[in-house]
Amino acid sequence: MTSEDLTREIKAGSEEFGERFGGVFALKAPFNTDKYKKFGRSMFSNLIGGIGYFYGQSVVDRSYAPEYDEADEGFWEEAAEARARHAEALEGPYELFTSVPSRPFFPRGFLWDEGFHLLPIADWDTDLALEVIKSWFNLIDEDGWIGREQILGAEARSKVPQEFQTQYPHYANPPTLFLVVEQFVERLLNTNGTAAVHKERLSQGESLASASLENPEVGLEYLRKLYPLLRRQFQWFRKTQRGDIKSYDREAYSSKEAYRWRGRTTTHCLTSGLDDYPRPQPPHPGELHVDLMSWVGLMAKSLINIGDALGFAEDVSEYRTILDAIEHNLVDLHWSEKDGCFCDATVDDFEENKLVCHKGYISLFPFLTGLMKPDDPKVGKILALIGDEEELWTPYGLRSLGKKDALYETAENYWRSPIWININYMAVKQLHYVATQDGPHKEVARDLYSRLRNNLVETIYNAWEETGFAWEQYNPDTGKGQRTQHFTGWTSLVVKIMTMEGLEGAKATGSEHGRDEL
């Protein structure tokens, strides 16, 4: 092969990618111009280029120390002492096929990032996304636990500080892979009976990319094999992350459905994915976390759809009962009428239920995970919080913590003001849903959807054009990218946002900030 051969093949491959990109991701106005297409190709190619194969041993603490139950007041101090006392061990070797958040900075698998990564990847190549999902669930243990961060082998560990290398089998992480599996089920059911019409028009590569959709029995067989693992993980969440209702005389529709992230400290809740987002202080075994209950509700909702597709009527009935209890308990245990949002809960000095409201991403979670009906009066208050410029709304996207909160922009300031694209994507998606359903909140949702969609795309595009990078997060005051650069993980969700429809009657072009501001 000569240099000329290589140049020719690279050019041909690039052109072929560009043509296929335009077919898979039909960008909608005002983002269907050449500059946004170039931007979209860059974002997505870097995301899919971050798929890799990893192999090696993992550091795991399976001592199951009683302190890890986190049942006593001061549990975070006792757990820290236990971690120092008990020796971790190398397990494996394991293997993982995964898409990484950032090739130079985070070159390893992260459980809650992966679901967001796979949403656009599944649009491009369904079967590739299914292979990644299968690889993750190959790591599940007999209890249903999957380590939230996969640091496989000595080379991977060299990129991670010592204190963050050990994985603990009682630590959870948001189960975002369920988002992708549910999307696959919806497409599988919609494709059934129409695949033959499109099959002749597909190239061999495209046909392989969608084999599980073109051949519904292949897709259903995949689901049959995956389903027991999804159910096992769901049951693990309900067992290990359960919150306490009965000990504190809490009044709730169900005495079972309440949840608490394990692994909390006074400053962080790393297992939630929202790291330093403010939680009740001090930590208490009677705490309840609204985002976690929302994630479990999302799992139940997804399992209902999967179980229906597979004909598991008895399981589906069980999931419907659980989901009904969760939807009621989200209101009974976490809704603050005074604050007009959902809040974490703890107990006061008299061991009675007490809501602790830090308005921000946490407050939106039942809405973000699709657990609220579009005509629910509480949706109006959630929309008001989203659109409040003194709380979450900025010209660049939704900030992570309300501007009025006493802890806004304090300490590490990781999830205490910056704009994160994964949560904003969830917000855009749910706003679009409410905006397209008949109900009292349709027009407000339509306006918020259109403006937020435009703002997010412009923010990410402007920072990319200025710096050449996708960023981990964006500044709520300037829109500039910050923290980790070349973060082409969930920031690449901007490609999916550009494919979402512009709604009639909404602002057609532009955003709330001009190019000169950047």
N, C-alpha and C positions, 0 to 999 in steps of 0.2 A: 504494500500500500504506500502510495506517495503522498506528499503533502497536499497535492492537488486533489487526490482522491478523498482525503479526509475532509478537506474544505468543502468539496462538493456534497459529500454525504451529510455533513453537519447542516449545511444550508437546506438540503432536501428534507431532513428530519425536522428542522425548525419550521419550515413552511408547512409540512404536513401537520405538525402540532398546532400551528396557528389556525389552519383550516378546520381541524376537528374541534378546537376550542370554541370557535364561533358557532359550530353546530350544537355542541353540548350546552354551552352557557350563552343563551340568547339574552344579551344585555338589553335592558329596557330603558327608554327615555327617562331622564336626559343623559343616560350613561352609555348610549349606544354609538358614540363617536369614536374615532380612531384612537384618541389619546387614552380613553378609558379601556378600550380593547387591549392596547399595549400594556397598560397597567394591570389589567386582569390576567393577561397571559403571564406576566412576570410574577404576580402573587401566587397564582395556582401552580405554575411550573416549579417554583421553589418549595411549595407545600408538598407536592407529590415527589419532588426530588429529595425530600427529607425522609422518605420511607427507607428503612434499613433492616438488616438482620443482625441480632445481637445474641451472644452466647457466652455463658459463664456462670460462676457461682454467685449467690446472693447472700447478704448478711441478714440473718433473721434471729430474733429472740423469741424462742418458744418455751421460755421458762414458766409462762402462765402464772406469774407471781400474784398472790392475792391482792397486792396493791394495785395491780392493773385492772381490777374490777371498778376502781374509782368510786367506791361506795361511801367513803367517809369524808367529812369536811376536812379540807387541807389535802385532798387526795393528790393534787398535782405535786406537792412536795414529797409525799410518800412514794409516788410513782417515780419521781426523779431519783430518789435514793435507791429504789429497787432496780432501776435501769443501770445505775452505777455498780450495783452489787452483783448483778447476774451477767454472766458471760454470754455474748451472742455467738452464733456458730455459722459457718459457711454451709449453705444448702445448694443442692444442684449437682451438676450444672443444668441450667435451664436455657431455653431458647425463646426469642421473641421477635416477631415480625411486626414492626411498628412504625408509625409516623412521628417524628420528633418535633418538639416545639421550635427548636432553633439548632441548626447543625453545629455552629461553633460554640454555643454557650450551654445548651441543654441537649446534648447528643444521647438521649436515652428515652425510654418510654415512661410517660406519665398517664395514669389511668383516667383522670378526669379530663385531661386535655384531649385524649384520643377520640372520644365521641365527637367533639367539635371538629377535629381534623377530618374525620371520616365523612362528615355530611357533604362537603363538596367533592371529596374523592369518590364517594358512592355515585354521584352524578356522572362522573367521568368513567368509572370502571366499577360497576357494582360488585363483580366477583373478586376484584382486588380488595375492596373494602371488607368483604365477607371473610377473606383469608386472614386479614389483620384481626378481625373480631375473633375468629377461631383460635388464632395464636394466643390472644389474651386469655381466652377461657381455658386453654390448655394449661394455664398456670394456676387454675383454681385448686384449692386444697379440699380435703374431704369435708371440711366444715362449711365451705362456701366463700372463703377469703381469697382475695387477690391483692397482692402488695400494691400500694398506691404509686410507688416509684420503683422502677425496675433498673437497678444498678448492677448489671451483670458483668462480672469479671473485673480483674485488677485495673485494666485500662479505664473502664467506666468509673470505678471508684476513685481514680486519680483526679477526676473532675468534680468530686463531691466532698465537702468538709466532713471530717470524721463523725461529728455529732449528728449528721443527717443520713448516714449510710445504713443504719440498722432499720429493718422493717419489723413491725409488730402486728401479730395476727388478730389483735383486737382493734386495730385502727382501720377505719373505713375511708372512703373517698367518694365524691359524687359519681353515681352510676350512669355516666353519660353514654355508654355504649348502648343502653336501652333506646336512646333517641334514634340511633342509626338502625337498629333492628326493627323498631316500629315503622320507620320510614320504608324499610325494605318490604315489610309485610303489606303496607298500603299499596306500594307499587306492584307487588306480586299479585295482589287481588285485582288491581285495576288493569294489569297487563293480560291477565288470563283471558284467552279467547281473541285477543287482538294482536298477539305477538306475530302470528304468521303473516299478517299484512305488512309488517315492517321488515321481516326477516330478509327478504330478497334485496332490500336496499342497503343492508349493512355490509361493511367490509368485514374481512375475516377477523381483524383486530377488534372491531366494534362488536362483532358477534360473540367473541370470547368474553368481552367485557360485560356482556349482559346475558350470558348463557343461563344464569339462574332465573332470570325474568322471562326469557324467551321460552324456556322449558319449565313450566310451573311445577312439575313433579320434582325436578331437580331442586328448585327453591324450597319446596315443602319438605323434602328429605333433609336439606340443610337445617331447616327449622326444627325438625323432629330430633335431630342429634344435638342441637344447641339448647333446646328447651329445658331439659333436666338441669343444665348448668345455670341457666338464667333463674330457674326456680330455686336452685340451691343458694345462689347468691342473694336472692330476695329474702329467703328464710334466714340467712345469716345476718342480714341487716336487721330484721325484725327481732332476732334473738339478742344480738350483741350490742346494738345501739338503742335498746329500748329505754324510754324515759319512765319516770316514776309518777304515777297519778294517785294511786291509792294511799300512799304514806302521808300525803299532804292534804287530804280531803278536797281534792280538786273536783269541781263540778264539770262533768263532760259527758257527751253523748255516749262515748265508749270508754271503758276503764282500761283498755289495752293500747290504743293507738296514740302514743306519744314517744318522742325520740330525742336522744342527746348524743352529740358527737363525743366519742372518747378521744383522749389525747390533748385535752385543753390545758393551757397554762394561764397565768394572769395576763399575759401579753398576746398570746397567739392561740388560734385554733386551726393548725395547719391541715388537719384532716378534712376540714370543710372546704378547702381550696381557697377560702377567703382570708387566710392567714391572720392579719392583724385587724380585721374588721371588728369594731367594738362589740363586746358581749357583756352580759351581766357581771358585775364585780362585787365581791370576789367570786371565783368559780365555786359552784355548789353542786352536790350530787342530785339536788332537786331541780336543776336547770332543765329547760326544754328548748329545743332549737327549731325554729319554724322552717328554716331552709332544709333541714334534714327530713322533717316530716313531709315536706313538699316533694323531695326526691323519692321517698318511699312511695308516695302517692303516684308519682309518675311511673315508677316501676310497676305498680299494681295495674295502672291504666294500660301500660304496654302489654303486660301479661294477659290482660283480658283480650286484647286484639290478637295476640299470638295464639292464645288458647282457642279462641273462636276459629281461627284459620285452620287449626289442627284438629278441631272437633273434641277438645277436652272439656266437656260441659261441666263436669263436677268441679274441676279446678277453676274454671271461669266463674262459677257461682261463689266460690271461696274468695276470689279476688274482688268480685263486686261488693261483697260484704265488707271486706277490708277497706276498699276505696270509699265506700259510703261512710264508714266510721272515720276515716282520715279527713274527708271533706267537712264533716260536722265538727270534728275536734280541732281543726285548724281555726274555726271560728270560736269555739268554746274556750280554747286554751290560749289562742294567740292573737285574736282580733281586738284592737283597741279602738273603740268608737270615738273616744276623745281625740286620739291622734290620727284617726282615719287611715290606719294601716295595720299590717301584721307586725308582731313584735316577738322577740324571744321572751321566755318566762323564767322566773326563778321563784324563790320563796323569801318572805320577809322574816323579821325577827320572831314573829308568831307562827312561823312555818305555814303561812297561807300564800296562795298563788299571787305573784306580783309580776306584772308586765314591765319589761325594760325596753324602751323604744329608742333605737338609734336609726332614724329614718335614712334609708338608702337601699342598696340592692336587696338586703335581707327582707325588707318590708314588702317587696314585690313578689317574693318567691311563689306563693300560691298562684299568682297571676302568670308569672313567667313559665311555670310548668304546666299550664293549661288546666288547672284544677278549679277555675272559676267560670261560671256560666256567663255569657256575654250580657245578659239582662240583669245580673246581680247588682243591686244598688251599691254594694261595696266596690264594684268595679269603677264606678264614677269617682269615688274617693281615691282609688289607686291612680286613675288617670290624672286627677288633679295634682297628686304628688309628683307624678312623672313630669307634668308640664310646668311645675313651679320653679321659676328661675332662682328663687331663694333657697331651693332645696336641691333637686336633682338635675334640672334642665340646664344645659349650656348650649352655645351655638355649635359645639363640636361633638356632642354625644351626652349620654347620661353619666353624671359623676357617681362614684361608688358610694359616697357618704354625703348626707345632706349638708348643705353649706351652713346651716344654723346649728349643727351639732357641736357640742363643746369640744369634741375630739377631732373635729375636722382639720385635716392637714397636720396632725400631731405625730410625734414619735417617728416610727419608720415610714409612715405615710405611704403604705403600699396599696392597701384597699381603703384608704381614708380620704379620698378625693379623686384620684386619677380615673380616667375613662378606660374601661376594659371592653374589648370588642365582643367577647363571647357572651357576656350578659346583655350587652346592647343588641346583639343579634336575637337573643331570646325575646327581648322587649319588642323589637321590630316585628318579629313573627307573630306574637300574640296581639299586637296592635292591629296588624293586618287582619287577623282573624275577627276581632271585634268589629273592625271597620267594614267587614263584608257580611256581617250578620244583621238582620233586622233587630232593632232594640233601641233603648234610650241613649246609649253611649256611642252610637255608630258615627255620628258626625265629629264628635270630639276625638275619637280614636282615629278617624280618617285624617284629620288635621295633624295630630301628633305623629302618626305613621309616616306621612309624606315628608314632614319637616325633619324627623329623626333620620329617616332613610337618606335624605339628601345631605344632612349634616355629617353623618358618619362617613359616607363615601368621600365627600370633599375633604374631610379631616385626614383620612388615611392617604388619599391621593396626593394632597398637597405636601404632606410630610415625606411621602415617597419621592415625589418629583424634586423636592428640595434636597433630600439627603441620600436618596437611592435605597432607602431601607423601609421595611415594615418594622414596626416597633411593638414592644411588649404592652405598652399602655400609652395614653395620650393625656397631655396636660389640660385640665379643665378651664384654665384661664387663657391659654394661647393656642391650644390645639396641636402643639408641637409634640413629636414623638419623644418618648423618654424611657429610661431603664434599658432593658436589653434591646439592642438593634439586631437586624436580621432575624426578627421573631416572626417567621412565616408559618407559625402554627395556626392558632385560632384567629389571629388577625386576618388570615386569608379568607375568613368568612365574608369579607367584603365582596368577594366574587358572587356569593349567593345573594347578598343584599342587592347587588346591581342587577340581578336577574329577576327580582321581585317587581311586580307591576306597579306603575304609577297610577294612582286612583283618580278617576274623573272628578273634577272639581277641586282637586288639591293643587298646591303650588306646582307648576310644571317644571320649572327650571330653577337652578341656583340653590343656595343655602343661606344660612344666616350669617356667614362670614365670607369676606372677600379674599382674593388671593393676596392683596396687599397686606393683610393682617399677618400673613405668614412669611 
